[in-house]
Each structure stands twice: as C-alpha cells, then as structure tokens.
Amino acid sequence: MAKVITDEKLIDKALSRGVEEIIGKEDLKKAMLSGQRLRIKLGIDPTSPNIHLGRSIPLLKLKDFQDLGHQIVFIIGDFTGVIGDTSDKESERPMLDKKIVEQNMKNYEKQAGKILDIRKCEVQRNSKWLGKLKYAEIGTQADNFSLSDFISRENIKKRLDAGVRVSLRELLYPLMQGYDSVAIRSDVELGGTDQRFNLLAGRKMQEAYKQKPQSVITGPILEGTDGRKMSSSWGNTVNLTDEAKDMFGKIMSLPDNLIIKYFTLATRVPEESIKEYEKALAGSENPKKYKLKLAREIVRMYHGEKEATGAEENFEKLFSKKEIPDDILELILGEAEISPVDLIILSGVAESKSEAKRLIEQGALEVGGRIERDIHATILAQDGDVVRVGKKYFARLRLSSGG
C-alpha cells in the first residue's frame, strides 16, 4: 500500500490546479494533512466508446490524488449510462440499449489506464448495487429531495419555461449517482461544474445513510475543437484513442484563446512554464509556436515521445510544406461522375448530406487541386486525383475500371 504524502505544498497544488470549487475544503485538507488515506471517487457513463480530453480533467485530478497515496475508485456507469444524465443537456437524453453501453465500455479501463495506474485503482460497475434496489428503498431515497430542488436547476428550468418535456426518469439520475457514493463510501467525489447538483446529492444521500458526507471537487468544462463544450454528441472531441497524427491535428485546429486553458487543464506541464507561455502570448509571440508545444505534449502523454515526434513531423510536412501525406487513403469510385455531396459522404468525413453541403459551401472540398463550392456540380473524377476535405482528410481517387 502506497504511503500517503502529507506535504502541504503538494496538497495545495492538488486542491487548486484545474479546480473550480471545493465543498468541504477545510475538512478535506485537514484529513489530507493528517495522513488519512481517502477514497476518491469518479464515475463516467459509457455513453460513447471513447473517453475524450474533457474527461481527462477529472482523471488527471484522480492521478494527482493517486500520486499522493490515496485510494482511487473509478466507477464505470453501466447502469446510469442506460438511464442517462441530462445535467449538461438542453433536451431529454434518451435511454440507451444495454448492449450499446456494454459495447461502449469495453475499453474504458484501458483508456483510463493511459492516465491512472489502473492496477492500483478500485474499478467498479454501478449496476452491482443499483440493479439490486427495489421500489421501497428508492422511495426512501427520493424522500430526501424535493421537486423544487430538481426543477430549480438552470437547464431544467429553461426546458420547463420553454414547454419542453422533462421525464420523471431524469429526476432519478441524481439519486443513482448519489447512491454510488453511499455504496463505495467515498470521501471525495470529482466532477465537472455541470455535475454540481448530482455531486451534492451524494452528500445528502450519505447523510441519510448515516455516513460522513463526501467533499466535492468540481473542475472546469473544456471546450472542443469548435469552441463549444467538448461533447461526443457534437463530434468536437479529442479522444484518448485518437491516432497520434489525428490527435496532433485536432489540437492544432483549436482556437488560439484555448492554448493556455488546455495547458493548464489537459496537461501537467509545470504551472511556472505555463505562466511564461501566457506572458509570451500576451506579447507578440506567434501562437502557433505554443500550440505546437501543446499538441506535442498531449500526444506524448497518450502515445509516447516517438509518436509525438512523428506526429509533429507529419503535421509540418502536411501543412507547413503543403505536401500530401505518405500514408494517403484510397477512395474507390464505381463511376467517374460523382456529386460533391456524395463524394464527401463516401469519404466518411460527414454523416449527413446537410453537413456535407455545409463543408462544400465553406470551401472545404478540394479535388485534383481545385476547390469545389457548388453543391449541385458534377465532378468528373480522374484516376489518381487527390481529394482533400478540410485540413486533415486526404484520399486518392481510384476508379474501379482503372480509368
């Protein structure tokens, strides 16, 4: 068992970097200074097969606590994932099929293990205890909360004011997340600011079960590649499973104003260095220099030094020198004539015709060196033409007839 570290400077760093709010901070710090080995909880619902960088914020915070010698409890929400949390949603999140959730969660431990020493973690599935609850106990749990507690939440209030449906199922989710804390007897729970209500439900639920209420640490929400909150449903994610060159390219596509935030939240580059970067960016330094540092560091964290070097070289070759990548894909066409919309759909870059049309109108499609902006045009493809969609997708056209 790892020794609990009680160095106050290290504790203060763990309780400050990437932290928005700590509820019960005084008691938490006192316990950490005393050498008490705490149970630190994080739950992630497998609503997508990939864990993205937005989720890495609490995972990195777990790593901070793990490095201090505390017990990490990583909960894979196989039960709550089916029910669905709408804390960050402006509409009702549909229930997921159990088979989809099971499929999504297959590699969650492996992905979390890119940040944590997963062998030392206590990994749990919350179906273990939530699946056993009966109506009588659920009713007792629900009695600890009022309807006004729930509908006063900002996103729920907005939906009700707009006449948008709110299902009773959504009222149950905070109870389930709260009961997770009871089941594993957590001392601390981590989550995003959008999870605050659910995290506080854990404190209330623990009190109802005669347990000491957990401390709560909320972290900031990380924006994705389009500047909106990083979300799998919006497709703006940088996933821990992304290939090195794709991860590098996504980081390089971020808005410049997110560079420092990403360094602070998504890496463990020393804060002293980040302050220097921030000072330089406030001056006349080119943001690209620091975005390259950021991309390299993030790729290094998840793929290693060698892959980070290769991804940077590939990016420079591709975008700085305007060269076509060596490992270009081949796209097989049955006929020489194809519409721009169908070509983008075939490439897989867009899943819908409306998305493909938007990309074309933005000038994102280039065929044989020519930008195609007319969604109604007919492309007469030549065998060997290079297709480029946006900054990252390249393919060489091949006609099935060879000509």
C-alpha positions in Angstrom: 0.0 0.0 0.0 1.4 3.4 -1.0 2.4 5.8 1.7 0.1 8.9 2.0 2.1 12.1 1.3 1.3 15.0 3.6 3.4 17.7 2.0 1.3 20.8 2.3 2.6 22.4 -1.0 1.7 19.3 -3.0 -1.7 19.1 -1.3 -2.4 22.8 -2.1 -1.4 22.1 -5.7 -3.7 19.2 -5.9 -6.5 21.3 -4.5 -6.0 24.2 -6.8 -5.0 23.3 -10.3 -8.0 22.7 -12.6 -10.4 23.2 -9.6 -13.4 25.5 -9.8 -14.9 24.8 -6.3 -14.3 22.6 -3.3 -17.2 21.9 -1.0 -15.9 20.7 2.4 -12.4 22.0 1.6 -11.4 22.7 5.2 -12.2 19.2 6.4 -10.7 17.7 3.2 -7.3 19.5 3.6 -7.2 18.6 7.3 -7.8 14.9 6.5 -5.1 15.0 3.8 -2.5 16.7 6.2 -3.3 14.1 8.8 -2.2 11.3 6.5 -5.6 9.7 6.3 -5.9 7.6 3.1 -9.0 8.9 1.4 -11.4 7.2 -1.1 -11.6 9.4 -4.2 -14.5 8.7 -6.5 -15.1 9.5 -10.2 -17.9 7.9 -12.2 -18.0 8.0 -16.0 -21.0 6.8 -18.0 -20.1 4.9 -21.2 -22.4 6.8 -23.5 -19.7 6.8 -26.1 -16.9 4.2 -26.8 -14.3 6.9 -26.3 -13.0 8.9 -23.3 -12.2 12.4 -24.5 -9.9 15.2 -23.2 -12.8 16.8 -21.4 -13.0 13.7 -19.2 -9.2 13.8 -18.7 -9.6 16.8 -16.4 -11.1 14.7 -13.5 -8.9 11.8 -14.5 -5.8 13.9 -14.1 -7.1 15.1 -10.8 -7.6 11.5 -9.8 -3.9 11.0 -10.8 -2.9 13.9 -8.5 -4.6 12.2 -5.6 -3.2 8.8 -6.6 0.3 10.2 -6.6 -0.4 11.5 -3.0 -1.2 7.9 -2.0 -5.0 8.0 -1.8 -7.3 5.2 -3.0 -8.9 5.8 -6.4 -12.4 4.4 -7.0 -13.2 4.5 -10.7 -16.9 3.8 -11.4 -18.0 2.8 -14.9 -21.7 3.7 -15.0 -23.1 0.7 -16.8 -26.4 1.3 -15.0 -26.5 5.1 -15.0 -25.3 5.1 -18.6 -28.5 3.3 -19.7 -30.7 5.8 -17.8 -28.9 8.9 -19.0 -27.8 12.1 -17.2 -29.2 15.4 -18.7 -27.2 17.7 -16.4 -25.5 19.3 -19.4 -28.3 18.8 -21.9 -30.9 21.2 -23.2 -33.2 18.3 -24.2 -34.1 14.9 -22.9 -31.3 12.3 -23.2 -32.9 9.0 -24.5 -32.3 5.8 -22.7 -29.5 3.7 -24.2 -29.7 0.0 -25.0 -27.8 -2.1 -22.5 -25.9 -3.8 -25.4 -24.7 -0.4 -26.7 -23.5 0.5 -23.2 -21.7 -2.8 -22.8 -20.0 -2.3 -26.1 -19.0 1.2 -25.3 -17.4 0.3 -22.0 -15.2 -2.5 -23.3 -12.0 -0.4 -23.4 -12.8 2.1 -20.6 -10.3 0.7 -18.1 -7.6 0.6 -20.8 -8.3 4.3 -21.7 -8.4 5.4 -18.1 -5.1 3.5 -17.7 -3.5 6.0 -20.0 -3.6 8.4 -17.1 -4.1 6.3 -13.9 -2.2 3.4 -12.6 -5.3 1.3 -13.1 -3.8 -1.7 -11.3 -3.9 0.3 -8.1 -7.5 1.6 -8.7 -10.7 0.1 -7.4 -12.8 -0.3 -10.6 -16.5 -0.8 -10.1 -19.6 -1.0 -12.2 -22.6 0.6 -10.6 -25.1 -2.0 -11.8 -23.6 -4.1 -8.9 -25.6 -2.1 -6.4 -28.1 0.0 -8.4 -29.5 -3.1 -10.1 -30.5 -4.6 -6.7 -32.5 -1.6 -5.4 -36.3 -2.1 -5.0 -39.1 0.4 -5.0 -39.3 0.7 -1.3 -35.7 1.8 -0.9 -35.8 4.0 -4.0 -38.9 5.7 -2.4 -37.0 6.3 0.8 -34.0 7.8 -1.1 -36.3 10.0 -3.1 -37.9 11.4 0.1 -34.6 13.2 0.8 -35.2 15.5 -2.2 -38.0 17.9 -3.3 -39.3 18.6 -6.8 -38.3 22.2 -6.4 -34.7 21.1 -5.8 -34.7 19.5 -9.2 -36.6 22.0 -11.3 -34.6 24.9 -10.0 -31.6 23.7 -11.9 -30.8 26.1 -14.8 -31.1 23.7 -17.7 -34.2 22.1 -16.4 -35.9 25.4 -15.7 -35.1 26.6 -19.2 -36.7 23.5 -20.7 -39.8 23.8 -18.5 -40.2 27.5 -19.3 -39.9 26.6 -23.0 -42.5 23.9 -22.6 -40.0 21.2 -23.4 -40.7 17.7 -21.9 -38.8 16.7 -18.8 -39.3 13.0 -17.9 -39.6 11.6 -14.4 -36.7 9.3 -15.2 -34.4 12.4 -15.3 -35.3 13.1 -11.6 -34.0 9.7 -10.7 -30.4 10.1 -12.0 -29.1 12.3 -9.2 -30.4 9.7 -6.7 -28.5 7.0 -8.5 -25.2 9.0 -8.7 -25.7 9.9 -5.0 -26.2 6.3 -4.0 -22.9 5.4 -5.8 -21.2 7.5 -3.1 -23.0 5.5 -0.4 -22.2 2.1 -1.9 -18.5 2.8 -2.1 -18.3 5.1 1.0 -16.5 7.8 -0.9 -14.6 10.6 1.0 -14.3 12.8 -2.1 -16.1 12.9 -5.4 -14.9 14.7 -8.6 -16.9 16.1 -11.5 -17.5 19.0 -13.8 -19.3 22.2 -12.8 -22.3 20.9 -14.7 -22.5 17.9 -12.3 -22.7 20.0 -9.1 -26.3 19.1 -8.3 -25.5 15.3 -8.7 -22.4 15.7 -6.6 -24.3 17.4 -3.8 -26.9 14.7 -4.0 -24.1 12.3 -2.9 -23.5 14.3 0.2 -27.2 14.3 1.1 -27.6 10.6 0.4 -24.6 9.8 2.6 -26.1 11.8 5.4 -29.4 9.8 5.0 -27.4 6.6 5.3 -25.5 7.9 8.4 -22.2 8.3 6.6 -20.0 11.3 6.7 -20.8 13.5 3.6 -18.1 13.5 1.0 -16.2 16.5 -0.1 -16.9 17.7 -3.6 -14.4 19.0 -6.1 -15.7 20.5 -9.4 -13.5 21.2 -12.4 -13.9 23.5 -15.4 -15.6 22.4 -18.6 -13.2 22.0 -21.5 -14.1 23.4 -25.0 -13.7 21.2 -28.0 -12.2 21.8 -31.5 -15.1 24.1 -32.5 -15.0 26.2 -29.3 -18.2 24.7 -27.8 -18.2 22.3 -24.8 -16.4 19.1 -25.7 -19.1 16.5 -26.4 -19.2 13.2 -28.2 -22.7 14.1 -29.5 -21.3 17.2 -31.2 -18.3 15.4 -32.7 -15.8 18.1 -31.5 -13.8 15.8 -29.3 -10.1 14.9 -29.0 -10.3 11.3 -27.9 -7.7 9.4 -25.9 -8.0 6.7 -28.5 -7.2 9.0 -31.5 -4.2 8.1 -33.5 -1.2 10.3 -32.8 -1.3 12.3 -36.0 -5.1 12.9 -35.7 -4.7 14.0 -32.1 -1.9 16.4 -33.1 -4.0 17.8 -35.9 -7.1 18.3 -33.7 -5.0 20.2 -31.1 -3.5 22.4 -33.9 -7.1 23.2 -35.1 -8.1 24.7 -31.7 -8.8 28.4 -31.4 -5.7 30.3 -30.1 -7.6 31.5 -27.0 -7.7 27.9 -25.7 -4.0 27.3 -25.7 -3.3 28.2 -22.0 -6.5 26.6 -20.8 -5.5 23.3 -22.4 -2.0 23.5 -21.0 -3.5 24.1 -17.5 -6.3 21.5 -17.6 -5.3 18.8 -20.0 -1.5 18.6 -19.2 0.7 18.6 -16.2 3.3 21.0 -17.7 4.6 23.0 -14.7 2.4 26.0 -13.9 5.5 28.2 -13.9 6.2 27.3 -17.5 2.5 27.9 -18.4 2.7 31.4 -16.9 5.7 32.1 -19.2 3.8 30.9 -22.2 0.8 33.1 -21.2 3.1 36.1 -20.9 4.7 35.5 -24.3 1.3 35.0 -26.0 0.1 38.3 -24.5 3.1 39.9 -26.3 4.0 39.5 -29.9 4.8 35.7 -29.9 3.2 33.6 -32.6 0.5 31.4 -31.1 1.5 28.6 -33.4 4.8 28.0 -31.5 2.9 27.3 -28.3 0.1 25.3 -30.0 2.9 23.1 -31.4 4.2 22.6 -27.8 0.7 21.8 -26.6 0.0 19.3 -29.4 3.3 17.6 -28.9 2.8 17.4 -25.1 -0.7 15.9 -25.4 0.3 13.4 -28.0 3.4 12.5 -25.8 1.1 11.9 -22.8 -1.0 9.3 -24.7 1.3 7.9 -27.3 4.8 8.4 -26.1 7.8 10.6 -27.3 8.4 8.7 -30.5 4.8 9.1 -31.8 4.8 12.7 -30.7 7.8 13.4 -32.8 6.4 11.6 -35.8 3.0 13.4 -35.5 4.8 16.8 -35.4 6.9 16.0 -38.4 3.8 14.8 -40.3 1.9 18.0 -39.4 4.8 20.2 -40.6 5.1 18.2 -43.8 1.4 18.3 -44.4 0.6 21.9 -43.5 3.8 24.0 -43.4 5.2 22.5 -46.6 1.9 21.8 -48.2 2.8 18.2 -49.0 0.5 15.2 -49.3 0.9 12.7 -46.5 2.8 9.4 -47.3 0.1 7.1 -46.0 -2.8 8.6 -48.1 -6.0 6.6 -48.2 -7.5 5.3 -51.5 -11.2 6.0 -52.3 -12.7 3.7 -54.8 -15.4 5.0 -57.2 -17.6 2.9 -59.3 -18.1 5.6 -61.9 -16.1 8.7 -62.9 -19.0 11.1 -62.3 -20.0 11.9 -58.7 -21.6 14.8 -56.9 -19.6 16.8 -54.4 -22.1 15.9 -51.7 -21.8 12.2 -52.4 -18.1 12.4 -52.5 -17.9 13.8 -49.0 -20.4 11.2 -47.7 -18.3 8.5 -49.3 -15.2 9.9 -47.6 -16.9 9.5 -44.2 -16.0 13.0 -43.1 -19.7 13.9 -43.0 -22.5 11.6 -42.0 -25.4 13.7 -43.4 -26.0 15.5 -46.6 -26.7 18.8 -44.8 -23.3 18.5 -43.1 -21.6 17.7 -46.5 -23.3 20.7 -48.1 -22.1 23.0 -45.3 -18.5 21.8 -45.8 -18.7 22.4 -49.6 -20.1 25.9 -49.2 -17.3 26.7 -46.8 -14.7 25.7 -49.4 -13.5 22.6 -47.5 -13.6 20.2 -50.6 -10.7 20.2 -53.0 -10.4 17.6 -55.9 -7.4 17.5 -58.1 -6.2 20.8 -56.7 -9.5 22.5 -57.5 -11.8 23.8 -54.7 -15.4 22.8 -55.3 -18.0 25.1 -53.8 -21.0 24.2 -55.9 -23.2 21.6 -54.2 -25.0 20.9 -57.5 -22.0 20.4 -59.6 -20.9 17.1 -61.2 -17.3 16.1 -60.5 -15.6 14.2 -63.4 -13.0 12.3 -61.4 -9.7 11.2 -62.8 -8.0 8.1 -61.6 -5.3 9.3 -59.1 -6.9 12.6 -58.3 -6.2 13.7 -54.7 -9.2 14.7 -52.6 -8.8 16.9 -49.6 -11.7 17.7 -47.2 -10.8 20.3 -44.6 -7.3 20.3 -43.1 -7.0 16.7 -42.1 -8.6 14.4 -44.6 -6.8 13.3 -47.8 -7.5 10.4 -50.2 -6.5 9.4 -53.7 -9.4 8.6 -56.0 -9.3 5.2 -57.8 -11.8 4.3 -60.4 -12.9 0.6 -60.2 -12.3 0.4 -64.0 -8.8 1.8 -63.6 -9.5 4.7 -65.9 
